[in-house]
Amino acid sequence: MNALLKFVGTLAVAVGITTAPALAEIKLTVPGGSTTGTYMDYMKTVYARASGAELLQVPLTSFDNEYQLTPLAAESWTQSDDGLTWTFKLRDGLVWSDGEPLTAEDYVFALQHAATSGYDFAWYWDFAGGIKNWKEVTEGKADASTLGLKAVDDKTIEITSTAPKPYMPSVVSLWYPVPKHQFDKFGDDWSTNVENVVSSGQFTLKSWEKSNNSVVLTKNPTYSGPWQAEVDELTIDPSLGAPEVGMPAFLAGDTAYTFLNAGQIPVVKQRMPDAIRTNAVFATSYISFDLKSAPFDNVDVRRAFYYAVNRAELTSTVLKDIAIPAGSILAPGYPGYSENVVKQAVFDPQKAKDFMAKAGYPNGEGFPTVEVWFREEGGYNGAILPPMAQYLQAQFKEILGITMNIKVMPGKDWMEGLLQHKNNLFIAPYEYDYLDPSNFYGIFYNGGRHSYFVPEYDKLVAAADSNPNWEERVKLYEQAEQVMIDQGMIVPLVHPIIMAAVSENLTGAGVTPNSKGFTPLDRIGNFLYSHISAK
C-alpha cells in the first residue's frame, strides 16, 4: 500500500452489540512552507507563524476552489446605509476544542491585541480594512478600546471603517479568533506550548517539532461549522517544501503532493500526466516607470514598451510552465478580471516603433542607456525574474533599438530605490493579499507603491472602492485600468504559476481543477483539507 495514505482500520465495540468495522482513518503528509515558526497564532505573526496555524482557527469567511466567497464562522453580514459599518453574525454552536464557547469577543480581542503588540500584518487592517482608529492605535496614540470594533453580544461583531468598504467580507477572510480565556491564563504563551493551544477550526494540534516547524494535526471533533475535515490526521512537513526534496518523497509515497521545479515539470508531464496540477498564485510581474523622469516622462515611450513585449513567446520558451502571459494587473480567475483589458496587450513591433518615433527616438536613436532594477527573490519569483529580464533586454534591443542594462538588488535596496526614485525603470512583482480587485488597483492609487498621481485613475478607483454594486465596481475598475493602459502606467508581463504533482490516491474538490483549470492546493488550506479524501 502507498505509504502516503496510511489507513488504520479500527473496530467499534459496544455493549450488547457485535463488533462492526468503522471508517478507516485517513492520514496524510504534505509539504509545508517555512522551517521556522514562533507562534501557533496567525493574529500574532503572519510571516513567522507556525505550520498549520490558520488550519486550527476558523475565519469569519473564506474562499472555495472557484474563489467564491463563503461564510464560515459568520453565517451572515450586513452593511449600513452609509457604508461605514458592517455587522457580522456568528453561527450557532461554535466552540473551542476545550468546550468553551467561541464568541464575538474572541474575534474582537484578536484584532485589539494585534493592534497593540506590533503585529507584522497590521498594515493590512489599515490598507484593506480601513478600521476606524487603526492607525492611531498602532502608533500608540489611542487606546485599543477606540478601534472601530465591537462585540455587540456573543454572536454579533460590528466593524466601523473610515470609508465605505464593500469588500469587507473578503477582507475578514484573514481574521482568526484568539481564545481570550486562554490568553487571560497564559498570555501569548497560549500559542507556544502545545498543551495550551486550543482550536476553533477543523483541526487540533497533536504535536509541533519546533526545530523544523513540522506539525501533526488531527480532525477537531468539536468543530461544527462548514467544511468539516475529511482528513483524520495531517502532517505538515516543511522539509518537503522544496521540490528537490519533495519530488523524491512523492515518488517514494511519503507525501500526498509535491511542488515541482522547472526541470521536473516536463518529466512528470511525460511520465505522470494525470498527476499534474496548476496552482494559481494570483500575482503579477510588471514594468513600472518613474513617470516624472526622462525618458519615461513621455507617455509615448511607455506605450512603446507596452507593445514591444512578446508575452506569448516569453512564457512558452524562457518561462515555460512557470508563468503565463499577463495582459492585465489581474490574473485569470481573479475577481474582476477583464478580457476587454487583456486583449489590448498584444505584441506589435511596428506599433512599438511608431510610438518611439513619435516620442522623438526613431529606431532608438538618441535614447539614453537605461537600467532596469529587480530584487533578489526566492521561490517562483526567483525562477522567473532573472531570465525574464535577460529576455526583455534582448527584445527591447531588437524591437526598440535601445540598450537596457540589468541590476539585481537585495529587496531592501530595491524597495528603497523604488520609493526614493533612485532609478526610473523597475520590474516589480506583486502577489494578492485578499481576493478583491481593490487589492491590486490600490497599489497605484493616490501615490501608492510607485508615487503615481493620475487624477483620472484615482477618481475611478475611489468610486469603485466604495460602490456596493459588484457589476458597477467591476466596470469602474476596468475603466481605471484603461487609464493605466492609455497613460502607460505599467507594462504587465507575466503571471507566475506553480506546478505540482498530486497522488492518484487523492480525491475530492480540493485536488480537482476548477473551471479555470487551477487547483489552489495550499493557497486555500481550509478548503483543501475539508474537500480531500482518499480512494
Protein Blocks (a to p, Z undefined) as FASTA:
>chain_A
ZZklccdddddddehiacdddddddddddddfbfbdfbdcfklomklccehklmmpccfb
dcdfkopacdfkbmbdcddfkopaccddddehiacfkopacdfklmmmmmmmmmmnopak
lmmmmmmnopghklmmmnopacfklpccdcfblmbccdddfbdcfklmmmmmmcccddfk
lmmmnmmmlmmgmklpccfbfbdcfbdcfknopacddddfkbcbehiafbfbdcddfklm
pmklmmmmmmnopafbdcddfklmmmmmmmmmmlpccddfkiaddddddfkbcfklpmkl
mmmmmmmpcfklmmmmmmgoiaccdfbfbdghiahiafklmmmmccdfklmmmmmmmnop
aghioiacddddddddehjllmmmmmmmmmmmmmmmmmnopacddddddfklmmmmmmno
pafbdcdddddfbdcfklmmmmmgghijnopacfklmmmmmmmmmmmbfklmmmmmmmmm
mmmmmnomaccfbdcdddddddfkbgcjklgccfkopafklmlmmlmmmmcccZZ
